[in-house]
Amino acid sequence: MGLFNEFVDDKDVRLIGMEAVGFGLDSGKHATTLTKGEVGVLHGAMSYLLQDDDGEIVEPHSISAGLDYLGVGSKHSFMKDLGRAEYHSITYEEALEAFKRVSRLEGIIPALETSHALAYLEKVCPTLPNGAKVVVNFSGRGDKDVQTAIKLKL
C-alpha cells in the first residue's frame, strides 16, 4: 500500500496505482493482476491473481522486478473492489522513456517501478484541473535497474 495508506481516509485524494502491461494485455507478457486477474487465494490471502481457466497460476512478465508478480496485495484488491483506488497500465517502453527522461532532466535515476508511475503522469496531468497537486511515491533506487535498461536498448 505504501504511500496510499496515508491518504485512504481522505476522500478528496484520488489514489492511482500502476500495473506493468509489458508487451500488451493480449501478449501474455504482462503483470496486470488487477486488470486481467481474477480472485483467488495465494499464500493464504485472497486477492486478484493471474491464473488460467483451471485456476493455475500464470507466469507474469515485467521489466521491473517489483511489478513482476502473479498477484497483488489483498489491500489493493480491496481498494479496487471498493472503487477507492484506480489502477492503470503502462508498457515497458513507456516506463523506460520515463526512466530516461527523469534521469536526464532531474539527475535522479528512478526505479523501474516508479518509472511506471512517472510515465502515467504524461497521461493524467493534462486531465487535471489547474492547481491540482500530484504526489508520486519514488520507491527504491534506479541504479539497480540500469543494467536492465541497457539490455533493453535504452
C-alpha positions in Angstrom: 0.0 0.0 0.0 2.9 2.3 0.6 2.0 6.0 0.3 -1.7 5.1 -0.3 -2.0 4.2 3.3 -1.7 7.8 4.4 -4.5 9.0 2.1 -7.1 6.2 2.2 -9.4 8.1 4.5 -9.1 11.4 2.7 -11.9 11.2 0.0 -10.5 14.3 -1.7 -7.4 12.4 -2.7 -7.5 10.4 -5.9 -5.5 7.2 -5.5 -3.9 5.8 -8.7 -1.8 2.7 -8.9 0.1 1.4 -11.9 0.5 -2.1 -13.3 3.0 -3.3 -15.8 1.3 -4.1 -19.1 4.7 -5.2 -20.5 4.2 -6.0 -24.2 0.4 -5.6 -24.0 -2.7 -7.1 -22.4 -3.1 -9.7 -25.2 0.6 -10.6 -25.5 0.6 -12.9 -22.5 3.7 -10.9 -21.3 2.3 -8.6 -18.7 1.8 -8.3 -14.9 -1.7 -6.7 -14.8 -3.3 -8.7 -11.9 -5.9 -6.0 -11.2 -6.8 -5.5 -14.8 -6.7 -9.1 -16.1 -6.6 -11.1 -12.9 -9.3 -13.0 -11.1 -10.0 -13.5 -7.5 -8.1 -16.4 -6.0 -6.1 -17.5 -2.9 -2.3 -17.5 -2.8 -0.2 -17.9 0.3 -3.4 -17.9 2.4 -4.5 -14.5 1.1 -7.5 -13.8 -1.2 -6.6 -11.3 -3.9 -6.5 -10.8 -7.7 -4.2 -13.3 -9.4 -3.0 -14.1 -12.8 -4.4 -17.6 -13.4 -5.6 -19.9 -16.3 -9.0 -21.4 -16.7 -8.2 -24.2 -14.3 -7.1 -21.7 -11.6 -3.4 -22.5 -12.1 -1.0 -19.5 -11.6 0.1 -17.9 -14.9 3.7 -16.5 -15.0 3.7 -12.7 -15.1 6.1 -10.5 -17.1 7.5 -7.1 -16.3 10.9 -5.4 -16.8 10.5 -4.3 -13.2 11.3 -7.0 -10.6 8.9 -5.3 -8.1 6.0 -5.5 -10.5 6.8 -9.0 -11.8 4.5 -10.9 -9.5 1.5 -13.1 -10.2 -0.8 -11.5 -7.7 -1.4 -8.3 -5.8 -1.7 -7.4 -2.2 -5.1 -8.0 -0.6 -5.4 -4.4 0.4 -5.0 -3.3 -3.2 -7.6 -5.9 -4.2 -10.0 -4.5 -1.6 -9.3 -0.9 -2.7 -10.2 -1.8 -6.3 -13.4 -3.6 -5.3 -14.4 -0.6 -3.1 -13.7 1.8 -6.0 -11.4 3.8 -3.7 -8.4 3.4 -5.9 -8.0 3.2 -9.7 -5.4 1.1 -11.5 -3.9 1.7 -14.9 -1.3 0.0 -17.1 2.0 1.2 -18.5 4.0 -0.6 -21.2 7.7 -1.3 -20.7 8.5 1.2 -23.4 6.6 4.0 -21.7 8.3 3.1 -18.4 11.8 3.1 -20.0 11.1 6.5 -21.6 10.1 8.0 -18.2 13.2 6.3 -16.6 15.4 8.0 -19.2 13.6 11.4 -19.1 13.7 11.8 -15.3 17.4 10.6 -15.2 18.3 13.2 -17.8 16.2 16.1 -16.6 16.3 15.7 -12.8 19.5 13.8 -12.2 17.5 11.1 -10.4 17.6 7.5 -11.5 14.1 6.3 -10.7 13.4 2.6 -10.0 11.6 0.9 -12.8 8.6 0.5 -10.5 8.5 4.3 -10.1 9.1 4.8 -13.8 5.7 3.2 -14.5 4.0 5.9 -12.3 6.1 8.7 -13.8 5.1 7.5 -17.3 1.4 7.8 -16.3 1.9 11.4 -15.4 2.1 12.1 -19.2 -1.5 10.8 -19.5 -3.1 12.0 -16.3 -1.7 15.5 -15.9 -3.4 17.0 -18.9 -6.8 15.9 -17.5 -6.3 17.5 -14.1 -7.6 21.0 -13.2 -5.2 23.9 -12.8 -3.6 23.9 -9.4 -4.1 20.2 -8.8 -1.4 18.7 -6.6 0.2 15.4 -7.6 2.3 13.2 -5.2 4.3 10.4 -6.7 5.9 7.7 -4.5 9.5 7.4 -5.5 10.2 3.9 -4.2 13.5 2.2 -4.4 16.6 3.1 -6.4 17.1 3.1 -10.1 20.8 2.3 -10.1 19.9 -1.3 -9.7 17.8 -1.1 -12.8 20.4 0.5 -15.1 21.6 -2.9 -16.5 18.1 -3.9 -17.3 17.5 -0.6 -19.1 20.8 -1.1 -21.1 19.8 -4.6 -22.1 16.5 -3.3 -23.4 18.5 -0.8 -25.5 17.5 2.4 -23.6 
